[in-house]
Amino acid sequence: MKKIYITIIAICAMLASACTDDLNVSPIDPDVQTPGNVLTDLEGYKQLLAKLYGGLALTGQIGPASPDSQGDIVGIDEGFSSYLRGYFLHQEMTTDEAVIGWNDQTIKDFHDLDYGASDLFVRGMYSRIFYQITLANQFLRETADVGNLPEADQQQIVAFRAEARFLRALSYWHAMDMFYEVPFVTEENKIGAFLPEQATSEEVFKYIESELLAINDDLADPRQNEYARADKAAAWALLAKLYLNANLYIGEGRYTECITYCNKIINAGYSLDPDYSHMFLADNENSPEFIFQIAFDGANTQSYGGTTFIIRGAVGGSMSAANFGIEGGWSGMRTTSGLVNKFDDITGNTDSRAMFYTNGQSLEINKISEFTDGYAITKFKNVTSTGAQGSNAQFTDTDFPVFRLADIYLTYAEAVLRGGTGGSAATALQYMNDLRERAYGDASGNISQGELNLDYIIDERARELYWECHRRTDLVRFGLLTTDNYLWPWKGGIKSGKSVDGKYNYFPLPSSDVAANPNLKQPFNY
């Protein structure tokens, strides 16, 4: 169930569908895959859907870095083009939770908060998002008429289409959250050369909301779909995140709706994983807490992105690569004292979520390029809960949690504190203490009702969710990413940290796309 097998069907389908009625040709080679000879049964459609899921984990048709240029995104190193690697870079490297010592292109501009419209990594993330949207649109076109299939198969494809719409909504959320106002296309736009119109943040918000509400009945019930495929709860989680951040996107609080969807998830049978550390190991597919995840497998999802990047990029110095189930570390990523200081005890003996490697590492960072400057993070590993190495020491088996129950507990509590109805302060406190009791092993870390406030929430989100790609969005929502209300080491490019221009709350549209499409305007002063 965990292994997602990726095919080239979607690419062939997309190219084949570009033909018009006046250019209705068939391939000379009968082995070439086209919609006509592949989409003949349910399995063919399922393989096409697999490409959409695979796009979150893989980087091309062969991978992990094919010499014959079969990466999905051109003009960028194939490993750099990974969806999760790019998302991690944008969501974590811009914050107090991570720095990176490499000198690849403009990578250090992320922590400096001075990226520009010609940034290679910004363009890579943007391109990956819209590549995913393009694939989803094409899947929906190809599955619009399946009347030649048996009735039972047609019903299955209705569910497949709902999953494709969820994945497209997820990518549009990432686009809006990072780039604010973006080009907008759906399956209703005909194949051919045209310049997409730019949608406002409010328009994209309303579209995502309407899509998620529309597909609810067609998705599998919570926890009833195949592993790592979307179900109703995944859509509810995305709605909850959308509503939590609505004030950023549409200038309107939607906290009551946020609480509604948090409650639906909480009542759907998920439970906190008894051991926090197990959620970030090579056999974490067994976690009862995961709502939606990106699946990785050392044999079948090989790339230099994903959790391979997160795990191998975080190992260096005197750290033992074998302890992390890998053949070697890449000596790249550490954290700042801004995160470390949120824990009263950094050893992990009190709060088990404090997963820092300190041997030979300094707390403060004098040189970002020195791996031993800054504590290393040991949260993600390519070993199982029994201590066995993952199936491959080069590429990891560790799945990545996109949405999990702890985040929903924190989201519920924040929405209550921000004035949403349908929840209670007492229940919010109970959820917070449930997280604390798991972390501390008992009630010694519990907080009181008076201690539960928004300052507590933003710090607890860091303690619970660090390196899970939430931090930039959280800091923007709290007004902390670019302002002097919160400074961390090397924020703004100086050791003591400084405030920066508010435009860096969002990333610029790539200059190449703006130059090519007169319908696009930079939303901010880049």
C-alpha positions as a printed NumPy array, in Angstrom:
array([[  0.   ,   0.   ,   0.   ],
       [  2.844,   2.338,   0.887],
       [  4.606,   2.027,  -2.456],
       [  3.349,   4.475,  -5.071],
       [  4.322,   3.239,  -8.498],
       [  4.927,   6.06 , -10.923],
       [  4.346,   5.847, -14.661],
       [  4.863,   8.157, -17.597],
       [  1.198,   7.985, -18.538],
       [  0.312,  11.48 , -17.407],
       [  2.987,  13.128, -19.499],
       [  2.015,  11.149, -22.573],
       [ -1.636,  11.924, -21.93 ],
       [ -0.947,  15.608, -21.6  ],
       [  1.015,  15.718, -24.84 ],
       [ -1.469,  13.578, -26.736],
       [ -4.381,  15.735, -25.684],
       [ -2.68 ,  18.8  , -27.101],
       [ -3.606,  17.574, -30.603],
       [ -6.632,  19.255, -32.169],
       [ -9.208,  17.647, -34.424],
       [ -7.227,  18.939, -37.419],
       [ -4.106,  17.174, -36.183],
       [ -5.607,  13.852, -35.187],
       [ -2.611,  11.543, -35.541],
       [ -1.658,   8.27 , -33.906],
       [  1.877,   7.392, -32.791],
       [  3.856,   5.259, -35.234],
       [  5.299,   3.214, -32.388],
       [  2.462,   1.025, -31.014],
       [  4.281,   0.821, -27.661],
       [  3.941,   4.574, -27.047],
       [  1.495,   5.175, -24.197],
       [ -1.465,   7.429, -25.007],
       [ -4.919,   7.818, -23.455],
       [ -6.336,   5.606, -26.19 ],
       [ -4.219,   2.567, -25.382],
       [ -3.717,   3.044, -21.641],
       [ -6.988,   4.384, -20.26 ],
       [ -8.879,   1.249, -21.147],
       [ -9.629,  -0.07 , -17.668],
       [ -9.677,   1.002, -14.041],
       [ -6.009,   0.132, -13.496],
       [ -4.978,   2.54 , -16.247],
       [ -6.822,   5.384, -14.57 ],
       [ -5.342,   4.453, -11.202],
       [ -1.832,   4.596, -12.673],
       [ -2.601,   8.049, -14.006],
       [ -3.776,   9.115, -10.535],
       [ -0.531,   7.692,  -9.111],
       [  1.418,  10.28 , -11.079],
       [ -0.382,  13.049,  -9.168],
       [  0.59 ,  11.572,  -5.825],
       [  4.057,  10.754,  -7.103],
       [  4.635,  14.374,  -8.01 ],
       [  4.751,  15.209,  -4.301],
       [  7.578,  12.714,  -3.746],
       [  9.486,  12.253,  -7.002],
       [ 11.243,  14.551,  -9.437],
       [ 10.928,  12.903, -12.838],
       [ 10.239,   9.854, -14.941],
       [ 13.375,   7.914, -14.002],
       [ 15.067,   9.623, -11.066],
       [ 16.668,  10.318,  -8.773],
       [ 18.739,  12.468, -11.145],
       [ 18.42 ,  11.014, -14.63 ],
       [ 21.31 ,  11.777, -17.017],
       [ 18.979,  11.888, -20.013],
       [ 16.985,  14.869, -18.692],
       [ 13.726,  13.207, -17.783],
       [ 13.142,  15.401, -14.771],
       [  9.699,  16.983, -14.581],
       [ 11.046,  20.532, -14.234],
       [ 13.651,  21.833, -16.673],
       [ 16.279,  24.475, -15.968],
       [ 16.982,  23.312, -12.416],
       [ 18.931,  20.481, -10.801],
       [ 16.519,  17.566, -10.538],
       [ 17.052,  17.164,  -6.806],
       [ 16.347,  20.858,  -6.255],
       [ 13.022,  20.475,  -8.089],
       [ 11.491,  18.116,  -5.499],
       [  8.118,  19.367,  -4.252],
       [  8.816,  18.577,  -0.597],
       [ 12.426,  19.77 ,  -0.761],
       [ 11.292,  23.088,  -2.205],
       [  8.463,  23.387,   0.295],
       [ 10.844,  22.678,   3.188],
       [ 13.217,  25.337,   1.89 ],
       [ 10.471,  27.945,   1.645],
       [  8.684,  27.086,   4.89 ],
       [ 11.649,  26.347,   7.16 ],
       [ 14.786,  28.101,   5.89 ],
       [ 13.064,  31.469,   6.111],
       [ 12.46 ,  31.006,   9.849],
       [ 14.093,  30.415,  13.221],
       [ 13.855,  26.653,  12.759],
       [ 16.575,  26.054,  10.155],
       [ 19.722,  27.325,   8.498],
       [ 21.741,  25.634,   5.787],
       [ 25.487,  25.781,   5.29 ],
       [ 25.715,  25.106,   1.572],
       [ 26.503,  27.685,  -1.085],
       [ 24.131,  26.366,  -3.742],
       [ 22.997,  29.275,  -5.883],
       [ 20.984,  31.718,  -3.717],
       [ 20.003,  29.248,  -1.   ],
       [ 21.213,  31.429,   1.874],
       [ 18.963,  34.278,   0.732],
       [ 16.056,  32.382,   2.289],
       [ 17.348,  32.705,   5.827],
       [ 18.479,  36.265,   5.075],
       [ 14.925,  37.066,   3.929],
       [ 16.164,  38.885,   0.839],
       [ 15.153,  36.587,  -2.032],
       [ 14.323,  38.114,  -5.404],
       [ 12.188,  37.445,  -8.458],
       [ 15.042,  35.761, -10.344],
       [ 15.783,  33.275,  -7.55 ],
       [ 16.289,  29.762,  -8.933],
       [ 14.751,  28.032,  -5.905],
       [ 11.685,  30.277,  -5.926],
       [ 11.171,  29.491,  -9.601],
       [ 11.648,  25.778,  -8.902],
       [  8.94 ,  25.715,  -6.216],
       [  6.57 ,  27.811,  -8.305],
       [  7.123,  25.567, -11.339],
       [  6.582,  22.402,  -9.319],
       [  3.308,  23.703,  -7.901],
       [  1.923,  24.593, -11.313],
       [  3.225,  21.379, -12.841],
       [  1.129,  19.532, -10.263],
       [ -1.886,  21.695, -11.061],
       [ -1.392,  21.025, -14.774],
       [ -1.302,  17.265, -14.184],
       [ -4.459,  17.42 , -12.071],
       [ -6.243,  19.458, -14.718],
       [ -5.25 ,  16.944, -17.366],
       [ -6.389,  14.017, -15.249],
       [ -9.786,  15.649, -14.874],
       [-10.051,  16.221, -18.614],
       [ -9.139,  12.614, -19.379],
       [-11.683,  11.27 , -16.878],
       [-14.589,  13.515, -17.817],
       [-16.22 ,  10.749, -19.89 ],
       [-15.694,   7.14 , -18.822],
       [-19.008,   5.798, -20.036],
       [-17.26 ,   2.865, -21.745],
       [-16.295,   1.356, -18.375],
       [-18.441,  -0.847, -16.118],
       [-20.675,   1.012, -13.673],
       [-18.616,  -0.044, -10.637],
       [-15.445,   1.257, -12.273],
       [-17.131,   4.536, -13.131],
       [-17.944,   5.005,  -9.45 ],
       [-14.306,   4.381,  -8.572],
       [-13.221,   7.026, -11.046],
       [-15.604,   9.512,  -9.413],
       [-13.556,   8.975,  -6.245],
       [-10.298,   9.274,  -8.218],
       [-11.475,  12.615,  -9.594],
       [-12.25 ,  13.839,  -6.08 ],
       [ -8.713,  12.948,  -5.001],
       [ -7.259,  14.792,  -7.99 ],
       [ -9.306,  17.856,  -7.061],
       [ -8.025,  17.63 ,  -3.491],
       [ -4.416,  17.473,  -4.694],
       [ -5.021,  20.437,  -6.975],
       [ -6.584,  22.373,  -4.081],
       [ -3.554,  21.536,  -1.931],
       [ -1.207,  22.955,  -4.559],
       [ -3.352,  26.046,  -5.041],
       [ -3.225,  26.564,  -1.262],
       [  0.559,  26.364,  -1.364],
       [  0.581,  28.783,  -4.296],
       [ -1.665,  31.307,  -2.55 ],
       [  0.065,  30.95 ,   0.806],
       [  3.526,  31.527,  -0.668],
       [  2.918,  33.702,  -3.747],
       [ -0.407,  35.368,  -2.834],
       [ -1.844,  36.227,  -6.272],
       [ -1.123,  33.638,  -8.926],
       [ -2.045,  32.518, -12.447],
       [ -5.188,  30.448, -12.438],
       [ -6.189,  27.549, -14.696],
       [ -8.535,  24.59 , -14.345],
       [ -9.609,  21.699, -16.55 ],
       [-12.161,  24.068, -18.087],
       [ -9.336,  25.913, -19.861],
       [ -8.844,  24.223, -23.21 ],
       [ -5.473,  22.774, -24.151],
       [ -3.431,  25.129, -26.295],
       [ -1.338,  28.269, -26.148],
       [ -2.917,  30.946, -23.969],
       [ -1.82 ,  33.282, -21.212],
       [ -3.436,  32.506, -17.865],
       [ -5.174,  35.296, -16.006],
       [ -4.004,  36.227, -12.53 ],
       [ -6.365,  35.48 ,  -9.651],
       [ -6.541,  37.475,  -6.466],
       [ -5.905,  35.794,  -3.141],
       [ -9.614,  36.067,  -2.382],
       [-10.54 ,  34.357,  -5.661],
       [ -8.118,  31.501,  -5.066],
       [ -9.368,  31.139,  -1.474],
       [-12.978,  30.873,  -2.609],
       [-12.047,  28.387,  -5.31 ],
       [-10.156,  26.116,  -2.904],
       [-13.013,  26.301,  -0.413],
       [-15.645,  25.491,  -3.024],
       [-13.632,  22.561,  -4.399],
       [-13.084,  20.991,  -0.999],
       [-16.742,  21.323,  -0.097],
       [-17.85 ,  19.954,  -3.448],
       [-15.772,  16.765,  -3.296],
       [-16.634,  15.814,   0.277],
       [-19.229,  13.144,  -0.568],
       [-17.019,  11.551,  -3.235],
       [-13.934,  11.031,  -1.069],
       [-13.42 ,   7.919,   1.015],
       [-14.456,   8.105,   4.652],
       [-11.682,   8.983,   7.125],
       [ -9.026,   6.262,   7.438],
       [-10.733,   4.085,   4.8  ],
       [ -8.643,   4.861,   1.709],
       [ -5.368,   3.232,   0.703],
       [ -2.378,   4.494,   2.648],
       [ -1.137,   7.968,   1.663],
       [ -4.229,   8.693,  -0.432],
       [ -6.6  ,  11.522,   0.401],
       [ -9.898,  10.969,   2.193],
       [-12.556,  13.195,   3.726],
       [-10.374,  14.019,   6.731],
       [ -7.54 ,  15.231,   4.494],
       [ -9.962,  17.668,   2.864],
       [-11.259,  18.741,   6.295],
       [ -7.682,  19.373,   7.457],
       [ -6.986,  21.552,   4.442],
       [-10.207,  23.462,   5.083],
       [ -9.19 ,  23.972,   8.724],
       [ -5.815,  25.38 ,   7.637],
       [ -7.493,  27.548,   5.026],
       [ -9.897,  29.005,   7.583],
       [ -7.205,  29.473,  10.249],
       [ -5.267,  31.695,   7.853],
       [ -8.28 ,  33.334,   6.199],
       [ -7.466,  36.718,   7.67 ],
       [ -4.246,  36.706,   5.632],
       [ -5.917,  35.567,   2.428],
       [ -9.222,  37.453,   2.418],
       [ -8.965,  39.887,   5.354],
       [-11.696,  38.072,   7.233],
       [-11.623,  35.793,  10.264],
       [-13.141,  32.354,   9.658],
       [-12.312,  30.793,  13.007],
       [-15.758,  29.311,  13.626],
       [-15.544,  27.312,  10.395],
       [-12.02 ,  26.314,  11.389],
       [-13.297,  24.851,  14.657],
       [-16.088,  23.019,  12.812],
       [-13.625,  21.114,  10.639],
       [-11.207,  20.487,  13.491],
       [-14.081,  18.862,  15.376],
       [-14.952,  16.669,  12.398],
       [-11.372,  15.366,  12.279],
       [-11.053,  14.921,  16.038],
       [-14.253,  12.859,  16.034],
       [-13.14 ,  10.706,  13.09 ],
       [-11.135,   8.134,  15.027],
       [ -7.588,   9.505,  14.924],
       [ -5.46 ,   9.358,  18.065],
       [ -2.144,  10.762,  19.208],
       [  0.776,   8.481,  18.534],
       [  1.878,   7.206,  21.957],
       [  5.541,   7.865,  21.107],
       [  6.301,  11.233,  19.498],
       [  9.564,  10.016,  17.951],
       [  7.91 ,   7.136,  16.079],
       [  6.145,   9.535,  13.713],
       [  9.451,  10.451,  12.062],
       [ 10.972,   7.009,  11.539],
       [ 11.166,   4.596,   8.623],
       [  8.081,   2.625,   9.702],
       [  5.927,   5.649,  10.54 ],
       [  3.176,   4.411,   8.22 ],
       [  1.754,   2.766,  11.31 ],
       [  1.068,   6.046,  13.102],
       [ -2.565,   6.498,  14.208],
       [ -2.045,  10.259,  14.1  ],
       [ -1.432,  10.823,  10.404],
       [ -4.271,  12.389,   8.425],
       [ -2.418,  12.89 ,   5.139],
       [  1.192,  12.108,   4.34 ],
       [  3.66 ,  11.913,   1.476],
       [  4.893,   8.341,   1.165],
       [  8.549,   7.516,   0.591],
       [ 10.187,   4.168,  -0.051],
       [ 13.896,   3.496,  -0.489],
       [ 13.302,   1.314,  -3.538],
       [ 10.349,   2.919,  -5.288],
       [ 10.508,   6.656,  -4.553],
       [ 14.157,   7.526,  -4.998],
       [ 15.007,  11.196,  -5.21 ],
       [ 17.431,  13.688,  -3.716],
       [ 14.471,  15.558,  -2.294],
       [ 11.793,  14.515,   0.156],
       [ 12.803,  12.971,   3.455],
       [ 16.108,  11.842,   1.935],
       [ 17.   ,  15.538,   1.757],
       [ 15.633,  16.273,   5.24 ],
       [ 17.464,  13.367,   6.901],
       [ 20.759,  13.303,   5.026],
       [ 20.957,  17.09 ,   4.862],
       [ 20.801,  17.278,   8.663],
       [ 23.645,  14.857,   9.444],
       [ 27.253,  16.023,   9.732],
       [ 30.009,  16.86 ,  12.174],
       [ 30.518,  14.05 ,  14.698],
       [ 27.077,  12.567,  14.062],
       [ 26.934,   8.875,  13.181],
       [ 25.263,   8.373,   9.806],
       [ 24.517,   4.757,  10.761],
       [ 22.394,   5.945,  13.686],
       [ 20.182,   7.674,  11.135],
       [ 20.024,   4.688,   8.778],
       [ 21.941,   6.42 ,   5.991],
       [ 25.238,   5.837,   4.23 ],
       [ 26.439,   9.384,   4.876],
       [ 25.308,  12.87 ,   5.804],
       [ 25.411,  16.015,   3.709],
       [ 26.404,  18.436,   6.506],
       [ 23.837,  21.08 ,   5.69 ],
       [ 20.98 ,  21.95 ,   8.018],
       [ 20.873,  22.914,  11.688],
       [ 18.629,  25.082,  13.821],
       [ 18.998,  28.41 ,  15.579],
       [ 18.894,  29.229,  19.273],
       [ 15.473,  30.735,  18.576],
       [ 14.014,  27.219,  18.457],
       [ 16.336,  25.647,  21.016],
       [ 15.479,  28.238,  23.663],
       [ 11.791,  27.364,  23.461],
       [ 12.62 ,  24.19 ,  25.388],
       [ 13.393,  24.404,  29.114],
       [ 15.484,  21.238,  28.859],
       [ 17.255,  20.598,  25.555],
       [ 18.315,  17.051,  26.444],
       [ 14.924,  15.526,  25.679],
       [ 14.812,  13.967,  29.139],
       [ 11.991,  16.298,  30.186],
       [ 10.224,  17.145,  26.921],
       [ 10.827,  14.287,  24.491],
       [ 10.259,  16.596,  21.532],
       [ 13.625,  18.289,  22.164],
       [ 15.657,  16.346,  19.617],
       [ 18.99 ,  18.138,  19.344],
       [ 22.506,  16.897,  18.684],
       [ 24.911,  19.049,  20.679],
       [ 28.187,  17.089,  20.77 ],
       [ 30.75 ,  19.294,  19.048],
       [ 28.013,  21.749,  18.053],
       [ 27.712,  25.303,  19.378],
       [ 24.359,  26.793,  20.296],
       [ 25.051,  30.103,  18.594],
       [ 25.889,  30.419,  14.931],
       [ 28.906,  32.512,  14.05 ],
       [ 29.213,  31.203,  10.502],
       [ 26.217,  29.7  ,   8.744],
       [ 28.587,  27.807,   6.438],
       [ 30.033,  25.86 ,   9.402],
       [ 27.941,  22.782,  10.147],
       [ 29.092,  22.702,  13.763],
       [ 27.666,  26.207,  14.322],
       [ 24.13 ,  25.595,  15.558],
       [ 22.589,  22.505,  17.102],
       [ 21.678,  19.702,  14.722],
       [ 18.167,  18.249,  14.571],
       [ 17.718,  14.496,  15.094],
       [ 13.944,  14.347,  14.623],
       [ 13.754,  12.495,  11.295],
       [ 15.589,   9.175,  10.835],
       [ 15.727,   6.35 ,   8.31 ],
       [ 15.53 ,   3.706,  11.043],
       [ 12.489,   1.842,  12.284],
       [ 10.907,   1.944,  15.718],
       [ 12.805,  -1.276,  16.515],
       [ 16.148,   0.286,  15.569],
       [ 16.574,  -1.419,  12.192],
       [ 17.952,   0.506,   9.227],
       [ 15.508,   1.447,   6.493],
       [ 15.448,  -0.636,   3.334],
       [ 18.017,   1.587,   1.598],
       [ 20.846,   3.581,   3.175],
       [ 20.907,   6.01 ,   0.24 ],
       [ 17.201,   6.796,  -0.092],
       [ 14.851,   6.889,   2.871],
       [ 11.657,   5.032,   3.788],
       [ 10.436,   7.763,   6.144],
       [  7.071,   9.243,   5.195],
       [  6.389,  12.941,   5.69 ],
       [  3.31 ,  14.072,   7.665],
       [  1.472,  16.844,   5.831],
       [ -1.446,  16.894,   8.283],
       [ -1.535,  15.132,  11.649],
       [ -3.779,  15.233,  14.684],
       [ -1.473,  17.314,  16.913],
       [ -1.625,  20.156,  14.388],
       [ -5.414,  19.953,  14.455],
       [ -5.407,  20.182,  18.274],
       [ -3.209,  23.277,  18.063],
       [ -5.356,  24.735,  15.28 ],
       [ -8.513,  24.197,  17.342],
       [ -6.989,  25.918,  20.379],
       [ -5.798,  28.907,  18.355],
       [ -9.165,  29.318,  16.644],
       [-10.894,  29.291,  20.045],
       [ -8.489,  31.923,  21.381],
       [ -9.078,  34.063,  18.303],
       [-12.824,  34.118,  18.955],
       [-14.254,  31.235,  16.985],
       [-17.436,  29.622,  18.256],
       [-18.316,  25.951,  18.453],
       [-15.412,  25.104,  20.729],
       [-14.471,  25.788,  24.321],
       [-11.46 ,  27.064,  26.224],
       [-11.624,  24.046,  28.521],
       [-11.455,  21.626,  25.594],
       [ -8.626,  23.623,  24.031],
       [ -6.699,  23.352,  27.29 ],
       [ -7.301,  19.606,  27.415],
       [ -5.931,  19.188,  23.898],
       [ -2.831,  21.207,  24.785],
       [ -2.229,  19.131,  27.868],
       [ -2.741,  15.937,  25.889],
       [  0.219,  17.022,  23.764],
       [  2.221,  17.976,  26.847],
       [  1.547,  14.676,  28.585],
       [  2.747,  12.736,  25.576],
       [  5.891,  14.871,  25.446],
       [  6.627,  14.76 ,  29.191],
       [  5.384,  11.256,  29.916],
       [  3.163,  12.533,  32.713],
       [  1.27 ,  15.652,  33.825],
       [  4.384,  17.512,  35.013],
       [  4.413,  19.717,  31.917],
       [  0.722,  20.597,  31.929],
       [ -0.33 ,  24.228,  31.747],
       [ -3.215,  26.103,  33.36 ],
       [ -6.094,  27.892,  31.681],
       [ -4.415,  31.22 ,  32.413],
       [ -1.246,  30.148,  30.598],
       [ -3.106,  29.249,  27.419],
       [ -2.788,  32.314,  25.212],
       [ -1.621,  33.119,  21.685],
       [  2.01 ,  33.559,  22.784],
       [  1.883,  30.047,  24.179],
       [  0.308,  28.706,  20.972],
       [  2.979,  30.042,  18.616],
       [  5.761,  28.634,  20.797],
       [  4.018,  25.3  ,  21.298],
       [  3.519,  24.997,  17.55 ],
       [  7.291,  25.336,  17.2  ],
       [  7.974,  22.712,  19.87 ],
       [  5.489,  20.24 ,  18.429],
       [  5.771,  20.827,  14.671],
       [  9.306,  22.032,  13.917],
       [ 10.683,  20.925,  10.548],
       [  7.197,  19.879,   9.37 ],
       [  6.791,  22.859,   7.007],
       [  4.4  ,  24.997,   9.07 ],
       [  6.683,  27.643,  10.525],
       [  6.766,  30.382,   7.865],
       [  2.98 ,  30.395,   7.557],
       [  2.648,  30.458,  11.355],
       [  5.049,  33.376,  11.75 ],
       [  3.277,  35.339,   9.01 ],
       [ -0.099,  34.742,  10.677],
       [  1.269,  36.003,  13.994],
       [  2.962,  39.04 ,  12.422],
       [  6.434,  37.803,  13.37 ],
       [  8.226,  36.766,  10.177],
       [  9.424,  40.154,   8.956],
       [  8.845,  42.509,  11.907],
       [ 11.043,  43.295,  14.904],
       [  8.443,  41.732,  17.216],
       [ 10.535,  38.578,  17.136],
       [ 14.196,  38.365,  16.161],
       [ 16.29 ,  35.231,  15.798],
       [ 19.935,  34.715,  14.816],
       [ 20.684,  35.705,  11.237],
       [ 17.169,  36.877,  10.504],
       [ 17.664,  39.528,   7.858],
       [ 21.264,  38.461,   7.296],
       [ 22.854,  39.696,  10.531],
       [ 23.89 ,  37.636,  13.539],
       [ 21.634,  39.406,  16.035],
       [ 18.672,  39.438,  13.633],
       [ 16.741,  42.388,  12.27 ],
       [ 13.375,  43.25 ,  10.769],
       [ 12.978,  43.255,   6.994],
       [ 10.593,  44.641,   4.414],
       [  7.076,  43.237,   4.823],
       [  7.072,  42.064,   1.218],
       [  9.169,  39.08 ,   2.344],
       [  6.097,  37.606,   3.997],
       [  5.49 ,  36.288,   0.487],
       [  7.681,  35.16 ,  -2.356],
       [  7.854,  36.951,  -5.695],
       [  6.394,  35.517,  -8.849],
       [  9.369,  34.391, -10.974],
       [ 10.513,  37.238, -13.215],
       [ 10.617,  34.874, -16.192],
       [  6.906,  34.114, -15.807],
       [  5.953,  37.756, -15.345],
       [  7.978,  38.733, -18.421],
       [  6.299,  36.022, -20.506],
       [  2.732,  36.768, -19.408],
       [  1.456,  40.36 , -19.545],
       [ -1.56 ,  39.272, -17.443],
       [  0.715,  38.818, -14.407],
       [  1.747,  41.572, -12.034],
       [  3.984,  41.226,  -8.997],
       [  1.66 ,  41.42 ,  -5.976],
       [  4.404,  43.109,  -3.931],
       [  7.264,  45.493,  -4.578],
       [  9.843,  43.06 ,  -5.906]])
